[in-house]
Amino acid sequence: MHRPAHAPVRPPWFAPAGLLRILLLLPFFLAWGCGGAGESGEPDSGPPPDGEFPDEIPPAPSPEGAAPEVGAEHLRVLTFVSLPGDSATVLPWSFRSIIADEGTLRHREASLGRGGEWEALLADTLVTPLTRFPWRILPGGPVRMTVGSGDALQSLVFDDPPRQVELVPGEFLAEWVPEAGSVWRIHRSRLVLPSGEVNGLMLDLTRSRGPGSAPSLDWMFLHGGPGTQVLLREPPGATERERGPWLAWSRVAFQERDWSGVEVRWAQVRPMERARRDVPMEWRLQLVRPAVGEGEPTTPFEGELRVVRSLLTVEEGPGPILPVAGYFEVEGEIRVLGERLPVRGIVRHRQP
């Protein structure tokens, strides 16, 4: 083929200039082949200088970039619950950072419930230098993650062969902000296991509290599919373990409602002998202050839940009555404005 005299001649790839191109592009191709690109097809930008990966929620109470306060705590919990038509699978994944004199104490926990059994995947504590962004998830060891445009989390991976689990958040559905420094977001999601994919919903719960403030206690994430979600939160500092008033939120047929003052009673318990405590097996939920409007149901928010399986740990303590913490997988029914909604979900339970 005739080439115009003014056109530059491109050297072949085996010429020195061609080899230089290959060497310059080699890191990009390696990153692409090793899964370094997100769903958008763009390669990850890598960690910022302090070694942390960013995420999209910088919670209160400290302003973004402010110096951390000793005693402050930041919690990020990603909880997957499968859809009703899929095999019953749950995955709570918790990242809790506590600011201490010696640095940031990062507690990481993950457990997988499926097939009637619970499997503890991860429980460790990392001590890292103080940072102005302690709420960010810090990967390392068996924990990997990928972020995309806008610093949004694209995937969170636990990789410790032969155990491998990948949580992939999807479409954003709704958000609940029950108080300052607390954000609850619900996404469509999928869980990738060696045996295949499971579709479900994911609760992305973020909470920050300052030094000396009361810790959060129990919470519930319930759903009946993409069109029905219910969240409940026990108030921080609650002293009565069997009753509310809890805060609740529901999304039914795209209609969101807040329900303040929900009584949550233990309808049935079983003894946990090692801890010398009772733990709940069934709950009854009822709005304490019912609606008074004409035509409204007498009790516009109520329900019953029962334990399907549980993962509870007895912690060490100074006395004969020991702390208990863990999760319940639950099923039951919620009634919102008279509409009966079958739900499944997860309950975070703790008795300090």
N, C-alpha and C positions, 0 to 999 in steps of 0.2 A: 504493500500500500504506500502511495506517495505521501510524504510528510512535508508540510510547508517548511520553508527554510527557517522561518522565525520561531517555529514551535520548539520548545525545549524537549530534549530527549530524556525520557525517564529511565534511570538505570535499572537493570534487572535486580530482583530481590537478593541474589547472591553477591551482588557488588557491594562494596563497603557502605555506600549510602543506604542501600536496601537493608543490609544487616543492622544498621543503626536504627532504622524505622522499627524493625522487629523488636530490638532490645527496648526501645522506648515504649512500645505498646504491650510488651510482655506482661507487666503487672496488671494491666487492665483485663487482659484475657484470662489470667489466672484468677483474678477476683470474680470475674463473671462465671467461670467454671466451678468455683467453689461456693456458689450461692450468695455472692456478695451483692447482687442486684435485687431490688425490691420488685413488687408486682408491677410497678410502673415501667420497669425496664431500665431505670437509671441506677448506676452503682451507688452503694452506700458511701456517704461522705466520711465515715469513720468517726471514732470518738473525739470529743473536744479535748483540749489540753489536760483537763483534770482527770481524764480516763473514764468519764461517765457518758452514757448515752442519754440524749435528751428525750423528753416526752412532752405531750401537749397540755398537761395540767399542772401549772405551778400554784399549789394551794396556799390559802392563808394558814396561820395567822401572820407569818412573817412576810413582808413584801418581797417580791422577787429580787434576788441579789443581795438581800440584807444579811448581815452577819448572823450566824446561827446562835441560838441561845441554849445553854446547857440545860438539859431536862426536857427540851421540846421533843415531840414525837411526830413522825410523819408515817402514815399508813397507806399502802396501795394494795388492793386486793382485786385480782382478776378471777372471777368465778364463772365457770362454764357449766350449764345444765342442758342436757340433750332435749330435743323436741319430743312431744308425746308419741309420735309415730316411730321414733328411733329407739334403739336399745338404751336402757337407762344407764346414763353415764354422767358423772359429775367430776369436776376438777377445780378445787379451790387452790389458788396460788397467791401467797401472801408475801409482801415485802414491807418490813417495818424498820424504820430508821430512828434511832434514839441518839440525841446529841449528848455526849459525855465529855469529861475533861480530856480523856485520852484519845478522843476522835469520835467518829460516827460508828455506832454499833448497828450493823445491818443484819437483821434476822430474816432468813428466807425459809419459807415452808411451802411444800407442794404435796398434795395427796390425790390419788386417782381412785374413784369408786366406780366399779362396773361389775356386772355378772354376780351381784350379791356380795362382793368382797371389796374391801378397802386396801389400798397399797400406798404406803408412805414412800414418796419419791425423793423428797429433799427436806432436810432440817439442819441448817447450819447458821453460823454467825460469823460475819466478816467485820474486822475493825479496819476502817479506812480513815485517811486524814479528813479533817474538817473541810467542809465545802459550803458554798453559798446556796447550793441546790441539793439539799439532802433528800428530797422526795423523789429524785430520779432513780429509775431502776438501774442497778449496777450488775451487768452480766459478769460471768466468770465461772471457771470450773465447768460443770455440766450445763450451765445456763447460758443460752445465746439468745440474741434478739436481732430483729431487723426493723429499721425505721425508714419511713418514706418521706414524701413531700410534706412540709409543714411539721416535721418531727413527729408524725403520727406513727404509733406502734403498728407494724404490719404483721409481725409474728413473734412469738415467744416460744423457745424450744428448750426442752429438757432432754439432754443427750448423754446417756450413760449406758452404753450397750450392755445387755440386749434391750434395756428399757429406753424408749424414745417416744416423746410426746411433743406435738407442735400445736399450739393454740393460735388460731388465725382470726383476729377480729374482722368483722365485716360491716355491713350497713349500720349506721347510727340510727336508733329508733326513738330514744327519749332520754330526758335528763331530769333529775330531782335534786334540789339543793335544800335540804331540811334545815341547815344552819350555816353560819359563816365558817369557812374552812372545811366544808364537807360537800363533796360532789359525787352523785351516783349516776352513772351513765349506762344505758343498756344498748347492746349491739347484737345484731345477728352475728353468728360465729360458727366456726367449725373446728373440730378437733381431729388432728391427723395422727393415727396410731399405726403401728406395723400391720394390724389386721384390717385397716381401712379407715375411711373418714366417717365422722359422726357429726350431724348438723344439730345446732342448738342456739341458745342465746347466752350472752356473756354480760355479767355485771362488772363494770369497772368502778370500783369504790375507792375514793380518795378522801382521807381525813387527816387534818393536822390539828394538834393541840399544843398550847403553850405550856411552859413549866408550871407544875402545881395544879393544873386543871384535871378534872375527873376523867378517868379513862372510859372509853366506850365499852359497852357490854355486848348483849346479844343483838343480832340482826337476822332478817329473813329475806330471801330472794325467791319468789314464787312466780311461776308463769304457766299459762295454758297454750303457749305458742306465740307467734309474732304479734297477735292482736290482743293478748292478755298478759299483763305483768303486774305484780303486787310487790311492794317493798315495805318492810316494817323495821323500825329501829327503836331499841330500848333507850330511854334517856340516859345520858352520862350521869354517873353518880347515884343511880337508882339503888335503894337499899332493900326494897321488897322484891324478892326474886321471882315471885309467882304472879305478880300483877303489874299492870302498866302504871300510869298511862303511857303507852307507846305512841310514837308518830308513825303514820302510815301514808302510803301513796298508791294509787291504782291508775292503770291505763287500760281501759276497756273500749274496744271499737274506736280507738284513736281519741277517746275522751279521757283527759287526765284530771284527777281529783286528789286533794290532800284531805287526810282524815286525822285530826289531832284528838288525842284522848281515847285510844283504843286499849281496852282491858285485855290482857293476855294471861290466861289462867292455865296452870298445869292440870289437865283433866285426868291424867294417869301418870304415875311415876314408877320407877324401879330403883332399888337400892344399889349403890356402887360402894361395895363394902370396903375396899381399900381406902377410898377417900372419906368414908363414913358420911356420905351424902346421898340424897335422892337426886335422880336426874329425870327430866321429863320424857314421857313416851307419847303423850298426846297433849294437844293444846286446844283451848276454846278462845276464839277471838270475838269481841263485841265492842262496838262503839259505845263509850260511856255516855256521851251527850248525843242522843238520837235526834234526827231531824224533826222539826215541828211543822213544816210546811204542809199545806193541804195536798193530799194525794201522794205524799212521800211514804215509803215503807217505814214501819215503826222503828226498825233497826236497819239503817241503810248500808251498814258494813258489819259483816260477821263471818264466821267460818270455823272449820274444824280441820286439824292437821294431825297426822300420825306418823311415827317413825318407821321408815322402811329398813334403814341400816344406819349404823353410827360408827364414828371414829373419835373416841374420847381418850384423852391422856390424863393420867393423874400426876400432878406436878409435886415437887418437894415443897415442904412448908415447915414452919416452926412448931406447929401444934398437931394434935391428933386429927383434926379436920383439915384435909388437904385440898388445895386448889384443883379444879377440873377444867379442862379446855378441850375443844374439838368441834366436830361438825356432825349434824344429823342430815341424812337425806330423808325427805318427807313427801307425802302425798296427801291429798284431801280436797276440800271444797271451800271456795270463798263465795260469798253472796254480796254483790254490790248493787244497791238500789233494786233488790229483789231478783236480780239475774244470777242464776247458779253457774259457777265457773269451776270445773275440775282443774286442779293445779298440781304441779310437782315442783320440787325445788330443794333448797338447802337452808339450814339454820345454823348460824354460828353461835355456839353456846360456851359460856365461861362462868365459872363460879370461883371468884378469887379467894 
